[in-house]
Amino acid sequence: MSIITAHGSIPLESLPLREQMQILRTIGLPVKGTPARRKPPKKTSLQTATKAFDETRLTKPEALLLAQMRQIHLPEPTPQFFFARLSLGRQWRSDFAWPERMLLVEVEGGIMPYRDPHTGVYRERGRHLTISGFTEDCDKYNAAAMLGYRVLRFTSQMVTDGVAIWTIQQALGEVGDVGLGTT
């Protein structure tokens, strides 16, 4: 058996034994003395992009939004969807996604009021309000847009008020009365 290269053919026997075995395995032939190994089937992008989901790990606003989606029978979202893992190799994920409709939903959290001990004035703080946190969010949302996703961002108050579910319903084209009993 010979290996054909750009510079001609090379007899397989002239290569070191380790390379011979590697070539034979690569083309799918079993190598004597070693078990034939099959490659596992490639995962689809959706399987690779999603993570095992545990509803108990949702924040309160995320759990409320998921309950609202189910209450009005919206298509089930993919939670914790890694939207840039395959294309950009990044670990960014959105809270909820409908990948087939290129729609991502983020419930922004981590904005907490606190009392400044020096001035006594109440302020807000959280990861999203720091320079690095805000910059990382910008990178994430810009990447999503460049990949063709529509990104909907909501505060916990928007979830509570019903604004988030109404907006998602409109974006999915599931137009109708939300009917959650909120004003």
C-alpha positions in Angstrom: 0.0 0.0 0.0 1.3 3.5 -0.8 0.3 6.9 0.4 -0.2 9.5 -2.3 1.1 13.0 -1.4 1.6 16.2 -3.4 5.2 15.1 -4.2 4.4 11.5 -5.3 3.6 8.2 -3.6 5.3 6.9 -0.5 5.3 3.2 0.4 3.4 2.8 3.7 6.0 0.3 4.9 8.7 3.1 4.7 7.0 5.1 7.5 7.5 4.5 11.2 5.1 1.9 12.6 3.2 4.5 14.7 2.5 6.6 11.6 1.4 3.6 9.7 -1.1 2.7 12.4 -2.3 6.3 12.5 -2.9 6.4 8.8 -4.7 3.1 8.8 -7.0 4.2 11.6 -7.6 7.5 9.9 -8.9 5.9 6.8 -11.1 3.6 8.9 -9.2 0.3 8.7 -8.7 -1.8 11.8 -5.1 -2.2 12.9 -4.0 -5.7 14.0 -3.6 -5.9 17.7 -5.6 -2.8 18.5 -9.4 -2.5 18.6 -11.1 -0.6 15.8 -12.3 2.7 17.2 -15.2 4.4 15.8 -15.6 8.1 16.1 -18.8 9.1 18.0 -21.4 10.8 15.8 -20.9 14.5 15.6 -23.3 16.5 17.8 -25.7 18.8 16.1 -25.1 22.5 16.8 -28.1 22.7 19.0 -26.9 19.7 21.1 -23.5 21.3 21.4 -24.8 24.7 22.1 -27.1 23.8 25.0 -26.1 22.8 28.4 -27.9 20.4 30.8 -30.7 22.6 32.2 -31.7 22.7 35.8 -34.7 24.9 36.4 -33.9 25.3 40.1 -30.8 27.4 39.1 -32.9 30.1 37.5 -33.1 33.5 39.1 -36.5 34.6 40.3 -37.2 36.9 37.3 -36.0 34.1 34.9 -38.3 31.6 36.6 -41.2 34.0 36.4 -40.6 34.7 32.7 -40.4 31.0 31.9 -43.7 30.4 33.8 -45.3 33.3 31.9 -44.1 31.8 28.6 -45.6 28.4 29.5 -48.8 30.0 30.7 -49.6 31.5 27.4 -48.2 28.5 25.5 -45.3 30.1 23.7 -42.9 27.8 21.9 -40.6 26.3 24.6 -37.3 28.2 24.6 -33.8 26.7 24.9 -32.5 27.9 28.3 -28.9 28.8 28.8 -28.1 28.7 25.1 -24.4 29.0 24.2 -24.9 31.1 21.0 -21.2 31.7 20.2 -19.5 28.5 21.2 -19.4 26.9 17.8 -18.8 30.0 15.7 -16.5 32.1 17.9 -15.4 29.6 20.5 -16.8 31.8 23.3 -18.8 30.6 26.3 -21.4 33.3 26.1 -24.9 32.2 26.7 -28.3 33.8 26.7 -30.9 33.1 29.4 -33.5 31.9 26.8 -33.3 31.3 23.1 -35.2 30.2 20.1 -32.2 29.3 17.9 -34.3 28.4 14.8 -35.8 31.9 15.0 -32.5 33.6 15.8 -33.9 35.2 18.9 -32.1 35.5 22.3 -33.6 36.8 25.5 -31.6 38.2 28.4 -33.0 39.1 31.9 -30.5 41.5 33.2 -29.9 41.0 36.9 -27.3 41.9 39.5 -28.3 45.5 39.9 -28.7 45.9 43.7 -29.3 49.0 45.7 -27.0 49.7 48.6 -26.3 52.5 51.0 -23.0 54.2 50.7 -21.5 54.1 54.2 -19.6 57.4 53.7 -22.4 59.5 52.4 -25.5 57.6 53.4 -26.9 58.0 49.9 -28.5 55.0 48.3 -26.9 53.9 45.0 -27.1 50.9 42.7 -24.3 48.5 42.0 -23.8 45.2 40.2 -21.7 43.5 37.6 -23.6 45.1 34.7 -22.9 48.6 36.1 -19.1 48.2 36.3 -16.9 49.3 33.4 -15.7 45.8 32.8 -19.1 44.3 33.2 -20.7 46.7 30.9 -17.9 46.3 28.3 -18.3 42.5 28.5 -22.0 42.8 27.9 -21.4 45.1 24.9 -19.0 42.5 23.4 -21.5 39.7 24.0 -24.5 41.5 22.5 -22.5 42.9 19.5 -21.3 39.3 18.8 -24.8 38.1 18.9 -25.9 40.8 16.5 -23.0 40.0 14.2 -24.1 36.4 14.2 -27.6 37.4 13.1 -29.4 37.1 16.4 -32.1 39.5 17.6 -31.4 40.2 21.3 -34.2 41.2 23.7 -33.0 42.5 27.1 -35.3 43.0 30.1 -35.0 44.1 33.7 -36.7 42.1 36.5 -39.2 44.9 36.7 -40.1 44.5 33.0 -40.7 40.8 33.7 -42.9 41.5 36.7 -44.9 44.2 34.7 -45.6 41.8 31.8 -43.6 44.0 29.3 -41.1 41.2 28.7 -43.6 38.5 27.9 -45.6 40.8 25.6 -42.4 41.8 23.7 -41.3 38.2 23.4 -44.7 37.2 22.1 -44.6 39.9 19.5 -41.0 39.0 18.4 -42.0 35.3 18.0 -45.1 36.3 16.0 -47.4 34.7 18.5 -49.6 37.8 18.5 -52.6 37.8 20.9 -53.7 38.9 24.3 -51.1 37.9 26.9 -53.8 37.5 29.5 -51.5 37.4 32.6 -53.7 39.6 34.7 -51.1 42.4 34.8 -51.6 46.0 33.6 
